[in-house]
Amino acid sequence: MSDFTGNFWSIYVAVITLVGIVACLILLWVTAHKKVVARSDNTTGHVWDEDLREMNNPLPRWWMWMFVLSIVFSLGYLVAYPGLGSYAGELGWTASSEYKAEVEQANKELDPLYAQFSVKTPEELAGDPAAMAVGERLFMNSCAQCHGSDARGSKGFPNLTDGDWLHGGAPDKIAETLTLGRVGQMPPMAAAVGSPDDVKNVANYVLSLSANPHDSVRAALGKSKFSACAACHGMDGKGNQALGAPNLTDDVWLHGWGEQAIITIINNGKINEMPAQGGKLTEAQIHVLAAYVWSLSNKPVANMAIVKKL
């Protein structure tokens, strides 16, 4: 790993770059001064396709000077911009700084659009078609990669349309999740539960909590062992949103359903992470996006202005 973080590769890239430019210059000089003995018909003797002959004409001066200017330009470019290993260039340009500047400019241009949304509550925004159109675009750009374009998720990625929330589904909680991200961690619990047979019993008890097919004898034996899980999921198995502990009674399975899937999670634990969007989206954008996500599992407030007047 040190080979990739030390100075060797920086020097290597810089040397290869400069050698390539110098080699082009040498090649140009050699070809410009090398004399080829011409035939009486001013050809090199090379013939293709029966009658296509290579003439022995010198490289046009304008063409040669284009090559020279390209080499001079490349040297000037490497002085001004990054290109020689770790050398940053005299202008200090970076792709990240340009990207940041472009994002700031785009956000500045969009400020008037989001200003009209900032004064509305998430519930009001959910009933605003214009706000929801913007929210959908934000969702497609930032969330659909994991949760799907229909927001129904997949194994390991929560369904945002079913009203089942690990950390709470109120608009402010959704905004908090979007801004700060979430890290969900269930530690391996096999040692705390007991023997492999005890783990299997607990798995059947968990299945019984949501009335799924299970071994009733094993479920009865696993109930007492479930106390090892109750600190997070509660004795009733209904979870704890303050901890992000899932409700085990609602028949919603984030990481797979069935006895073996539950045994695997008890034995190995599980870590899930939702990346924070606070550094990517503005506060106004998160406000609109939170309203859109909330609307996926809640009925938008229609005609809010009229309701307020009444």
Secondary structure, DSSP 8 states (H G I E B T S, - for coil): -HHHHSSHHHHHHHHHHHHHHHHHHHHHHHHHH------TTSEEEEEETTTEEEE-----HHHHHHHHHHHHHHHHHHHHSS-STT---TT---HHHHHHHHHHHHHHHHHHHHHHHHTS-HHHHHT-HHHHHHHHHHHHHHTHHHH-TTS--BTTB--SSSS--SS--SHHHHHHHHHH-EEEEE---HHHH-SHHHHHHHHHHHHHHTT-S--HHHHHHHHHHGGGTHHHH-TTS--BTTTTB--SSS---SS--SHHHHHHHHHH-EEEEE---TTTS-HHHHHHHHHHHHHTSS---TTHHHHHH-
